[in-house]
Amino acid sequence: MPVDDELLRSAAAPGQTLDELPSDFEVLGTRYSGKVRENFSHDGQRTIVVTDRVSAFDRVLGTIPFKGQVLNRLAEHWFRVTEQLFPNHMRAVPDPQAMLVTECRPIPLEVVVRGYLTGVSSTSVWRAYERGDRSFCGHALPDGLRKHERLPENIVTPSTKAPKGEHDESVSKDELFRRGLIEPELFDRLEAQALELFAFGQKLAAERGMILVDTKYELGRAPSGEIVLIDEIHTPDSSRYWYADSYVEAMRDGTDPRSIDKEYVRRWLVAQGFTGDGPVPTLPDEVRIEAARRYVEAYEQLTGEAFVPDTQPPVERLRMNLGV
């Protein structure tokens, strides 16, 4: 059931979304701020607070109402349904926007899996193909493919992890080896696991009338030495989803499939002439609210459950639930 428009408008008002956390939250541990998440590490445990910030083209753009709640709940959902396939770092979920996880040592790359020839950024596989490139991150691409067409097979296109404010870089696995970022044997094993996990995600999404188009996995090494999934998995921020029933029409008409991810925000930015460089355009409330609708729809479509937002002031609620 969609969230009421008046509730979304109220939640979009100044001060109602979760952007920054006050300094007193640092009682939870050593703080690290990511583009979207605030992390607090202490004694082998990390507290991750998922803010309502939205990022695209490696830049923080503003906030989206209830986005943090959607992402945290979806991450919990996918971690639970995939834990037998690939272990993860989740321990508990004490708040709609917070997760307690095992502290892990991050592996310095993103494992990006792609199933379709698509994307709007200058580094996307579609833009490379459109320029005439027939090799992408070491994968040969056949001639004659159309935008949004399914690739002959799912492929892994690794990305480097850039510092906050800088751009990630898509590279081949051979380039990762050359830079000493990961050992070939370990990469090959993780590549096989990522492809299996992605195929499982595609299967479950298809059962819900969705196409899981592409995604990124972040990995870390737990204190036991085990490689586990960290951050998030198969959420609208880490993944691209299309409605299955819109895909056939889009391919027939040469249009874009209907999506329920932050691609909507990316396309709005591109229409303003922004692709990552220069001043960030201010997101109008209409764009923020429409994006919120799509995030909520993503949750409901993928889980089959109604999204019931917690409307308490987020900082006060987090203080209570996290014991700050």
C-alpha positions as CSV (number, residue, x, y, z in Angstrom):
1,M,0.0,0.0,0.0
2,P,1.6,3.3,-1.1
3,V,2.5,5.8,1.6
4,D,0.0,8.8,1.7
5,D,1.2,11.8,-0.2
6,E,0.5,14.2,2.7
7,L,2.7,12.0,4.9
8,L,5.5,12.1,2.3
9,R,5.2,15.9,2.0
10,S,5.3,16.3,5.8
11,A,8.3,14.0,5.9
12,A,10.1,16.1,3.2
13,A,9.9,19.2,5.3
14,P,13.1,20.8,6.6
15,G,14.4,18.9,9.6
16,Q,12.2,15.8,9.2
17,T,14.7,13.6,7.3
18,L,17.9,12.2,8.8
19,D,20.9,13.9,7.3
20,E,23.6,14.3,9.9
21,L,24.0,12.7,13.4
22,P,25.1,14.9,16.3
23,S,28.5,14.3,17.9
24,D,27.1,12.7,21.0
25,F,26.5,9.5,18.9
26,E,30.2,9.0,18.9
27,V,29.7,7.3,22.3
28,L,28.9,4.3,20.1
29,G,32.4,4.1,18.9
30,T,34.9,5.5,16.4
31,R,33.0,7.3,13.7
32,Y,33.3,7.0,9.9
33,S,30.9,8.9,7.6
34,G,30.1,7.4,4.2
35,K,28.0,8.9,1.5
36,V,24.8,7.5,2.9
37,R,25.8,5.6,6.2
38,E,27.2,6.8,9.5
39,N,29.4,4.0,11.0
40,F,30.5,3.7,14.6
41,S,33.1,1.0,15.5
42,H,33.8,-0.4,19.0
43,D,35.2,-3.7,20.3
44,G,34.5,-5.8,17.2
45,Q,31.1,-4.4,16.5
46,R,29.9,-1.7,14.1
47,T,26.7,0.3,14.4
48,I,25.6,1.4,11.0
49,V,23.0,4.2,10.8
50,V,21.4,4.5,7.4
51,T,20.7,8.2,6.8
52,D,18.2,9.6,4.3
53,R,21.0,11.0,2.2
54,V,20.9,10.2,-1.5
55,S,24.0,10.0,-3.7
56,A,24.6,9.6,-7.4
57,F,27.7,10.0,-9.6
58,D,29.6,9.7,-6.3
59,R,28.2,12.9,-4.9
60,V,25.8,13.5,-2.0
61,L,22.7,15.3,-3.3
62,G,20.4,15.8,-0.4
63,T,17.8,13.7,1.4
64,I,14.8,11.5,0.5
65,P,12.0,10.9,3.0
66,F,12.0,7.4,4.6
67,K,14.9,6.3,2.4
68,G,17.0,5.2,5.3
69,Q,14.2,3.0,6.7
70,V,13.6,1.4,3.3
71,L,17.3,0.7,2.7
72,N,17.9,-0.7,6.2
73,R,14.8,-3.0,6.1
74,L,15.5,-4.2,2.6
75,A,19.1,-5.0,3.5
76,E,17.9,-6.9,6.5
77,H,15.4,-8.8,4.2
78,W,18.0,-9.8,1.6
79,F,20.7,-10.6,4.2
80,R,18.2,-13.1,5.8
81,V,17.1,-14.8,2.6
82,T,20.7,-15.1,1.2
83,E,22.6,-16.0,4.4
84,Q,22.8,-19.7,3.4
85,L,24.2,-18.8,0.0
86,F,26.7,-16.1,1.1
87,P,27.4,-15.2,4.8
88,N,27.0,-11.6,5.9
89,H,27.9,-9.3,8.7
90,M,24.5,-8.6,10.2
91,R,23.9,-9.2,13.9
92,A,20.7,-7.3,14.9
93,V,18.4,-4.5,13.8
94,P,17.6,-2.3,16.8
95,D,16.0,0.6,14.9
96,P,14.3,1.1,11.5
97,Q,17.5,2.9,10.3
98,A,20.2,1.1,12.2
99,M,21.9,-2.3,12.1
100,L,24.5,-3.9,14.4
101,V,27.1,-5.8,12.5
102,T,30.4,-7.7,12.9
103,E,33.3,-5.4,12.4
104,C,35.1,-6.5,9.2
105,R,38.2,-5.5,7.3
106,P,36.8,-4.2,3.9
107,I,38.2,-5.7,0.7
108,P,39.2,-2.6,-1.4
109,L,36.9,-3.1,-4.4
110,E,33.3,-3.4,-5.4
111,V,32.1,-6.6,-7.1
112,V,29.7,-5.2,-9.7
113,V,27.5,-7.7,-11.5
114,R,25.7,-6.7,-14.7
115,G,23.0,-8.6,-16.6
116,Y,21.9,-5.9,-19.2
117,L,23.5,-3.3,-21.5
118,T,22.3,-0.2,-19.7
119,G,23.2,2.9,-17.6
120,V,23.3,6.7,-17.9
121,S,26.7,7.6,-16.4
122,S,29.8,8.1,-18.5
123,T,31.3,5.0,-16.9
124,S,28.3,2.7,-17.6
125,V,28.6,-0.3,-19.9
126,W,26.0,1.2,-22.3
127,R,27.9,4.5,-22.7
128,A,31.1,2.5,-23.4
129,Y,29.2,0.4,-26.0
130,E,27.6,3.4,-27.5
131,R,31.1,4.9,-28.0
132,G,32.1,1.8,-30.0
133,D,33.9,-0.1,-27.3
134,R,33.5,-3.9,-27.6
135,S,35.4,-4.8,-24.5
136,F,34.3,-3.7,-21.0
137,C,36.4,-4.5,-17.9
138,G,38.0,-7.4,-19.9
139,H,34.7,-8.8,-21.2
140,A,34.1,-9.0,-25.0
141,L,30.8,-7.7,-26.1
142,P,29.2,-8.7,-29.4
143,D,28.1,-6.2,-32.1
144,G,24.5,-5.5,-32.7
145,L,23.2,-5.2,-29.1
146,R,20.6,-2.5,-28.3
147,K,20.3,-0.3,-25.3
148,H,18.8,-2.2,-22.3
149,E,19.2,-5.6,-24.1
150,R,20.2,-8.5,-21.9
151,L,23.8,-9.4,-22.1
152,P,24.7,-12.9,-23.4
153,E,25.5,-13.8,-19.8
154,N,25.9,-12.0,-16.5
155,I,29.3,-10.5,-16.0
156,V,31.4,-9.2,-13.2
157,T,32.9,-5.8,-13.8
158,P,35.0,-4.8,-10.7
159,S,35.2,-1.3,-9.5
160,T,37.8,0.4,-7.3
161,K,36.7,2.0,-4.0
162,A,37.4,5.7,-4.3
163,P,37.6,7.9,-1.2
164,K,34.5,9.9,-0.3
165,G,34.0,12.7,-2.9
166,E,36.0,11.0,-5.6
167,H,34.9,8.7,-8.4
168,D,35.0,4.9,-8.4
169,E,36.8,3.4,-11.4
170,S,35.6,0.3,-13.4
171,V,38.5,-1.9,-14.2
172,S,39.3,-5.4,-15.4
173,K,40.3,-8.1,-13.0
174,D,43.8,-8.1,-14.5
175,E,44.1,-4.5,-13.6
176,L,43.1,-5.3,-10.0
177,F,45.9,-7.9,-9.9
178,R,48.4,-5.5,-11.4
179,R,47.6,-2.9,-8.7
180,G,47.8,-5.6,-6.0
181,L,44.3,-5.0,-4.7
182,I,43.4,-8.7,-4.6
183,E,44.9,-12.1,-5.3
184,P,43.7,-13.9,-8.5
185,E,42.6,-17.1,-6.7
186,L,40.5,-15.2,-4.2
187,F,39.0,-13.0,-6.9
188,D,38.0,-16.0,-9.0
189,R,36.3,-17.6,-6.0
190,L,34.4,-14.4,-5.1
191,E,33.5,-13.8,-8.7
192,A,31.8,-17.2,-8.9
193,Q,30.0,-16.6,-5.6
194,A,28.8,-13.2,-6.7
195,L,27.4,-14.6,-10.0
196,E,25.6,-17.3,-8.0
197,L,24.2,-14.7,-5.6
198,F,23.1,-12.4,-8.4
199,A,21.3,-15.2,-10.2
200,F,19.5,-16.1,-7.0
201,G,18.5,-12.4,-6.6
202,Q,17.3,-12.3,-10.2
203,K,15.1,-15.4,-9.6
204,L,13.5,-14.0,-6.5
205,A,13.0,-10.6,-8.2
206,A,11.4,-12.3,-11.2
207,E,8.9,-14.1,-8.8
208,R,7.9,-10.6,-7.7
209,G,7.5,-9.2,-11.2
210,M,10.8,-7.4,-11.2
211,I,14.1,-7.7,-13.2
212,L,17.3,-7.4,-11.2
213,V,19.4,-5.6,-13.8
214,D,22.7,-5.0,-12.1
215,T,24.1,-4.7,-8.6
216,K,27.2,-4.1,-6.5
217,Y,28.5,-6.2,-3.6
218,E,30.9,-5.0,-1.0
219,L,32.9,-7.6,0.9
220,G,34.9,-7.7,4.1
221,R,37.0,-10.2,6.0
222,A,35.5,-11.1,9.4
223,P,37.8,-11.7,12.4
224,S,37.5,-15.4,11.7
225,G,39.0,-14.9,8.3
226,E,35.7,-15.6,6.5
227,I,34.8,-13.4,3.6
228,V,31.3,-11.9,4.1
229,L,28.9,-9.5,2.5
230,I,28.9,-6.0,4.2
231,D,27.1,-2.7,3.7
232,E,23.9,-3.6,1.9
233,I,22.6,-6.1,-0.7
234,H,20.0,-5.9,-3.5
235,T,18.6,-2.5,-2.3
236,P,17.5,0.3,-4.7
237,D,20.8,2.1,-3.9
238,S,23.1,-0.8,-4.7
239,S,21.0,-2.3,-7.5
240,R,19.0,-1.4,-10.6
241,Y,15.5,-2.9,-10.9
242,W,13.0,-2.8,-13.8
243,Y,9.3,-3.8,-13.9
244,A,9.2,-7.0,-15.9
245,D,6.0,-6.1,-17.7
246,S,7.4,-2.7,-18.8
247,Y,10.5,-4.3,-20.3
248,V,9.0,-5.8,-23.4
249,E,7.1,-2.6,-24.2
250,A,10.3,-0.5,-23.7
251,M,12.4,-2.7,-26.0
252,R,9.6,-2.6,-28.6
253,D,9.2,1.2,-28.4
254,G,12.8,2.2,-27.9
255,T,12.1,3.7,-24.5
256,D,13.5,3.2,-21.0
257,P,12.0,0.4,-18.8
258,R,10.1,1.6,-15.8
259,S,12.5,1.4,-12.8
260,I,12.1,1.5,-9.0
261,D,15.6,2.5,-8.1
262,K,17.5,5.8,-7.8
263,E,18.0,5.8,-11.6
264,Y,15.0,8.2,-11.5
265,V,17.2,10.7,-9.6
266,R,20.1,10.1,-11.9
267,R,18.0,10.8,-15.0
268,W,16.7,14.0,-13.4
269,L,20.3,15.1,-12.8
270,V,21.4,14.2,-16.3
271,A,18.4,16.3,-17.7
272,Q,19.9,19.2,-15.7
273,G,23.3,18.7,-17.3
274,F,24.9,17.2,-14.2
275,T,26.9,14.0,-14.4
276,G,29.1,14.3,-11.4
277,D,31.2,17.4,-11.9
278,G,30.5,21.0,-10.8
279,P,27.9,22.2,-8.4
280,V,25.3,19.7,-7.4
281,P,21.7,20.8,-8.4
282,T,19.2,21.2,-5.6
283,L,16.6,18.4,-5.7
284,P,13.1,20.0,-5.8
285,D,10.6,18.6,-3.3
286,E,8.6,17.1,-6.1
287,V,11.7,15.0,-7.2
288,R,12.4,14.0,-3.5
289,I,8.8,12.9,-3.0
290,E,8.6,10.9,-6.2
291,A,11.9,9.3,-5.3
292,A,10.5,8.4,-1.9
293,R,7.4,6.8,-3.6
294,R,9.7,4.7,-5.7
295,Y,11.8,3.6,-2.7
296,V,8.7,2.6,-0.8
297,E,7.3,0.8,-3.9
298,A,10.6,-1.1,-4.2
299,Y,10.3,-2.4,-0.6
300,E,6.7,-3.5,-1.1
301,Q,7.3,-5.0,-4.5
302,L,10.3,-7.0,-3.4
303,T,9.2,-8.2,0.0
304,G,5.4,-8.5,-0.6
305,E,4.9,-6.6,2.6
306,A,3.3,-3.2,3.3
307,F,5.8,-0.5,4.3
308,V,4.8,1.2,7.5
309,P,7.2,4.1,8.2
310,D,8.2,5.1,11.7
311,T,7.3,8.8,11.9
312,Q,9.0,9.6,15.2
313,P,11.8,12.2,15.0
314,P,14.7,10.1,13.7
315,V,17.5,11.4,15.9
316,E,15.4,11.1,19.1
317,R,14.2,7.6,18.1
318,L,17.8,6.5,17.4
319,R,19.1,7.8,20.7
320,M,16.4,5.8,22.5
321,N,17.0,2.6,20.5
322,L,20.7,2.7,20.4
323,G,21.1,3.9,24.1
324,V,22.9,7.1,23.2
